[in-house]
Amino acid sequence: MTSLILFGVFACLLLINLPIAFAIIFATLITMLLTIDTLPALITIAQRLAVGIDSFSLLAIPFFILAGYLMGQGGIAVRLINFAKVLVGRLPGGLALVNVISCALFGSISGSAVAATSAIGGFMVPAMEKEGYSRSFSTAVTVTSATTGLLIPPSNVLIVYSLASGGVSIAALFVAGYLPGLLVTLLLILASALCFRRYRIAPASMEIAEPFWSSLFGAVPSLFLIILIIGGIIGGYFTPTEAGVIAVLYALALSLLVYKEIKTDDLPAILVKSVVTTSIVMLLIGASSAMSWLMSYEGMPQAISQVLLGLSENPLIILLLINLTLLLVGTFMDMTPAVLIFTPIFLPVVELLGISPLHFGIIMILNLSIGLCTPPVGSVLFVGCSIGKVNITEIVRPILPLYAAMLVALFLITTFPSISEILPRYFGLI
C-alpha cells in the first residue's frame, strides 16, 4: 500500500511538471504523513535531506562541476575538435565521426553530458550543416555521443553510484568505465558511418585546417588531464575528492595561462554557474536519499527482490528485466535521483545472483545514459535540440540507429562482465 501511495503521488507530481527534486520530497513527505505520525515524518525528512549529502566522497562533485565549466569556456572543446578532425575528418562521413570523437573526449574530461552537448554541439552542428549534413542528423549524433562521458572518467554519476551502493570503490568505478565508454563510442562511430551512407548525406570535401602535429600539440594539454586524474587515483597519490581539486587547478591554469581563453573577469560568472549546478545536484541527492530511506523502511527492496527471483534465477534474464525497467525509468527521471533510488532496490538482487556491484554500476549508468537522450525528460536531448534549433520530432528518424548502437553496447556489456572488470582487476582495484 505504501509503495502505491509513494509512486502514485510521485507520478502525479511529475505530470503537473513539478521539478523532480520537489516531486521526490513532496511524494515522500505525503506518504510518510499518511503512514507515520506528522512530527516523526517532518523530522525524518529533514534528517535524511541533511544526512544524504553528508559524505566526504560527494565533495568531489562540486570540484568536477567547476572544472567542467572552466573547460567548457576555456578553449578545450575547439582544440579537441581540431584534433579529431585531423584523425578522421577525411573519412566518409568525416564530420559525423569528428562529432562522436570530440564529444567522447570532451565528455571524458568534463564528466558532464550536458556540458559536452553545449560545448561540442554549439560548434559542430553549424559546421556539419555547412558541409551538407542535415541539422537533425547532426543534433542526433551530438546528443547520443555526449553521454559517453558519463562512463569515461572522471564522472560525477559514478561518484553518486558509489555512495548509493554503500561503498564500491570510486577508483575501481572510474577505471571500469573506460572500456564500456570506448565500446559505446566505437559503435556510435559505426552507426554514424552507416547513416552517412544510407541517407546519402554527401558533404563537400573537408579542408583540414591544421597539420597533425600542430593539432596534437594543441590537444595534448587537455588530454593530459585524464592521465593526471586517473593515474593519480590508481597510483594512490590522491583520493577522488583531491583529484577534483587538482582538476580545477589544472583547468584554471590551462584556460588562463596556456590557452588564454578565460579572463579573470570571467571567473565570478563561472563560479556562480557551478554553485547553482552543485546546489541542484545536492538537492536531488538529499531528496533521493529521503525516498530511498522510506522504501528501505517499508521493505520495498526485499519485496522486489522476491518478485524478481521468483520469476527466474538466471542472472542474464534478471539483468535483462532490470535493463528494461531502467530504460523505462530513464525516460522520466533524471540520472542522479534514479541512481540513488533504484540502486538500493536492484543491487541486493544482483548480488544474490553473484553479479558484482562494479559490473552492475556500469550497466545502470549506461541504461540511464540512454534515458538522457529519450523524451519526455531527456535533459541532453532537450539541450541538443535547443542548440541544434530542431524539434524533437525532427530527430526521431536519424537518432534511431544511434539508439540501436547504444542498445547493442548495453547488451554486450551486460552479457560479458569482463568488459567492465578486466581493467580494475589488472590494476588490483578489485
N, C-alpha and C positions, 0 to 999 in steps of 0.2 A: 504493500500500500504506500509506504513512504517513497519508494522509487518512482511510483506512478505520479505522486504529487510533485516530486522534485523535478523530474524530466518534463512533466506536463506544464508546470509553471515556467520552466526554463524555455520550452518551445514557444509558449505564448508570448513571452517577453521578447524573444528573438523575432517573432512575426511582426511585432509592433516597432521593430528597428531600434530597440534599446541597445546601447553599446554593450558588447559581450561581457565586459568586466562587471558592469552593474547588473546585467541579466543573471550572471552567476551568483553574485552577492544576494540579490533580492530573492532568487529562487531558493537559495539555501536558507535564508532568513525566514521566508514564509513557511517553508517546510518544517523548520525547527519550531516555529511558533505554533504550528498545528499539531506537532507531535511531542514537543517538550514545553515546559513552562517558559513564560516570557523572559524572566530575568536570566535564567541559565542560558537561554538561546542568545540573548544580546551579548552576554559576557563571553560566551564561546566564540561567536562570530568575531568579536574584537580581538580575542586572543589569537585565533587562527590567522587573521589578517596580519598580525604582528609576527607571530612565530613562523609563518610561511616564508617571510623574506629574511628571517634571522639566520642566515647561513653565510659562512666565510666564502664558500665557493661562488656564491652569487655576486660577490664583489668584482669578479672578472667581467660580468656583463656590462656595467656602465663604461668600463675602460675599453672594451672591444667596440661598443657602440660609438664612443668618441673617436676611436681610431678609424672606424668605418667612415664617419663624416669627414674626418681630415683627409682620408684617401679619396673620397668622392669629389672633393673640391681641390685636391692637391695636384691634379695633372696626371695622376696614375692611370686613369682609365684610357686616356688618349695614347699613352705610351704602350700600354698592353695591346690596344687595338692595332697600332702600327706594327708591333712585333708579330701578332697573329696574322696580319695581312701579308707580311713577308713570308711567313711559314706556309700558308695555304691559299693566299689570295689569287694565285694563278690557276688553281684547280677549278674544274666545273662547279658552278655554284659557289665560287670562292668567297664572296662576301657573306653568304649564309654561314659558311664554315668559320669565317673570321668572327662572326657574331657569337657562335656557340663557344668557341675557344676563349674569346675575350670575356664573356660572361662567367665562364668557369674560373678563369684566372682572377678576375676581379672579385667574384663571389668568395673564392677561397682566401683572398687577402682581407676582405672587409667582413666576411661572415654574415652578410645580410643579402637576402634575395631582393628585397625592395631597393636597396642601395645599388645593387648590380643592374636591376632593371632601369633605374633612373639614370645612372651614370653611363652605361653602355647603350641603352636604348635611345637616349637623347641624342647620341652621336650616330649610331648605326642605322636606325630606322630611316632618317632622311638620306643618309649615304646610300643605303640599299635601294631606296626609291629612285634616287638619281641614276643609278646604274641599271634600272629596268625591273626591279623587283616590286611586287605589289606591297602596299603598306600592311595589308592583313597578314601576308606571309611573314614579312619582316618582324611584325609585332609578335606573331605566334612563336617564332624562333627565339626572340628575346625573352619572352615570358617563361617558356619551358626551360631554357638554358640557365636563366638566373637562379633557379632553385638548386643547381648542382653545388653552389657554395655552402648550402646548409649541411651537406655531407662532408665536403672537403674542409678540413680545419684551417683556422680556428672558427668554431661555430657556436653561437650563443645557445642554440637549441639543444646541442649536445650537453652543455653545462646544465641546462634545465632538466634533461633526462637523467643525468647523474644524480641530481637532487631527488627527483621523483622515484628513482629506482632504489633509493636507500644506500647509495654509495658506490655504484660502479665507477671505476677509475676514469677521471676525465682524460688523463693522458692516454689510456687504452682506447677510449672512445674516439679521441682525436685521430689516433693512428689507424684505427679500424675504418674510419670514414674515407680514407684515401682511395682504395681500390674500388669500392662501390661508387664513389663520386666519379672516378675516371671511367668506369663502365657506363654509367649514365651518359657522360659526355660523349663517349665514342658512339653509343647507339643514337644519340641525337645528331651527331655529325653524319652518320649513315642515313638516318631518316631525312635530314635536310638535303643531302645529296640526291636521294631518290625523289624527293619532292621537286627539286630543281629540274630533273629530267622529266618527271611525269607531267608537270604543269607547263613544261616548255617555257620556263622563265629564262629569257635569253639576254642577260645584261651585256653591255658593251665591254670591250677589252679593258680590264682594270690597269691603271698605271700604279706601279709600286713606287711610292714617293721616296722611300729610304732604302739604302742597301742593308743587307742582312746584319752586318756587324754594328752598324750605327743604331738600328732598331733594337738589337740585343743589348747594346750598351745602355740605351735609354730605359729598357725594361728591367735589367738585372737588379738595380737597387730596390725596385718594388717587389720582385720575386724573391729577393733575399730575405724579406720579412718572414715568408713561410718557413724557410730553413732556420732562421733565427728562433722563431717561436717554438716550432715543433722540436728542433734539435735541442733547444734548452730544456724543454719539458722532459723529453726522453732521457737526456743526459743527466737529469736530476739537478740542473743548475738553478732552476726556479720552478715555482708552482704555476698552475694555470692562471691564478689571480695575479701573481707577479708578472706573468707573461703579458697580461692585459696592459699593465703599466708600461712595460717595455714596448709594446706595440704602439701605444700612444706617443711615447717619446720618440720612437723611430719614425713614425708617420709625420710627427710635427717637424722633426729635423729635415726629413726628406722633402716635405712640402714647402717649408720656409726657406731652407738653406740650399738645397740641391736643385729642385725643380722651380722654386721661387714662384709658385702659382698661388700661394696664400700669403696675404699680408697680415701684419699684427692686428690691423683694424678689423680683419675678418673673424678673428678668434672669438670675440663675445657672441656673435650670432651663431657660430658653430657650437659653442658651449651651451647656449640656450636650446638649440635643437637637440643636442644629445641629452640634456637634462629632461626635456619633455618626453623624448622617446623612452628614456630609462624609467621615468615615472609611470608611463603606460605599461611597460613590461612588468614592473614591480607590482603594480596594482593587479594585473592579470594573474601574477604568481600568487599573491596573497589571497585573492578571491578564489582561485582554483584550489588552493590548499584548504580553504574552509569547506568547499564542496567535497573534496576528497576525504576530509575528516568525517563528514556526515555519512558518506557512503560506507566508510570503514566501520563507523559506529553502528550502522544498521545492518552490517554483514553483507552488503551487496557484492563485494568481490568474491566471497565464498559461494554465494548463491549462483553467480555467473559461472564460476569455476565448475561447480557441479553440473550445470546445464551443458557446458561445452564438453566436459569429459564424458557426460552421458551420451553425447552424440557420436563420439569416436575417440579412440585412444591413439590414432595415427597422428604423429606430430605434424606431418605435412598437411593433412586435412584440417587440423585445428588452426595451423598458421594461415591457410588459405581463407578459412572462415573469419579469422581475425583481420586479415588483409581486407576482405570485403567490408567489414564493419568500419575499419579505419578509413578506407577510401570514402565511405559514406559520411563519416564524421568530418573528414577534411573539407567536405563541400559546404558545411555550415558553421564550422568552428575554427577559430584561429589556432595556430600551431601550439603556442605556449600553453594555453589552458587545456588543449586536447592532450598534450603530453602529461601534464600534471594530473589530470582527471582519470585518464584511461590506462596509464602505466600501472597504478596500484590494482587495477581490475584485471588486466591481462597478464601481467608479469608472473603472478603466482601460478597461473595456468601453464604457461610455457616452461616454467622452471620444473613443475611436476613431470613434464614430458621430457626433461633432460636438455632443453634448449637453453643456451647461455644467455644471461641478461645482456651481454655485449652484442651478440648477434641480433637479439630481438630489438635492441635500441636502434640499430641501423635500419632494420625493417620498418619500424614505426616511423622514423624520421622520413624515410623515402615515401611511405604511404601518405603522410601528411604534407610532404612537399608537392605531391601531385595535386592534393586538395587546394594548394595555394594558386593553382592555375585553373581552378574549376569554379564556376558560379554556384551558388549566389554570393558566397563570402570569400572568394579568392582574392586576397589583397594584392598579390603580384599581378594577377590578371587585370584588375582594375587600374593599377598604376601603369601597366604596359599599354592598355587601351587608351589611357589618358595621354601618355607620351606619344603613342603612335597615331593619335587622333582617328581612331576607328571604333566602331560599335562592337560589342561582344558578338553579335550575330555574324559580323563580317569575318571573324577569325575562326569560326567553328570548323569550317572545312579544312583550312590549312593546318589547324592545330591537332586534328585527329591523328594523323600519322605520328606526330611528335608525342602525343599521349601514348600511342601504341608502343613507341620505343621505350618510354619510361615504365610501362607495364611489363614489357619483356625484361627490362633490368630488374624490376621488383621480383618477378618470378625466378630469375636466375639467382638473385641474392638470397631469396627465401629458401630455395632448393639446395643451394651449395653454401653452407655456413663458412667454409674456408675462405670465401671471398672477403668476408668481414674479419675473420680471425687470424689469417696467416701472418699479417704484419705485426699485430700486437704480440702474438706468440713468438715471432722471430726476435723481437726486441725485449722479450721477457716481461711483458706487461700483464700477461695472463698465465 
